[in-house]
Amino acid sequence: MHKHELKQYASTAAQLNSLLVVLAGSGDEVSSVDRENLIELAEKLSGQVAAFLLAESHLPEVEHA
């Protein structure tokens, strides 16, 4: 995967993570079980974003001809 793709994936994942956090904190429409599942998913996604950013930081710069 190229650096650009990693950045795009990480950005999208971070936005989805933010949305999940908002949903998890929303009112009574979300049951406590659903809220817990959303928070768990958001935490998992945060870990994936961190892993991708760490991997990206170790990739060599890709030179374009």
ABEGO torsion letter per residue (X at the ends): XBAAAAAAAAAAAAAAAAAAAAAAABBAABBAAAAAAAAAAAAAAAAAAAAAAAAAAABBBBBBX
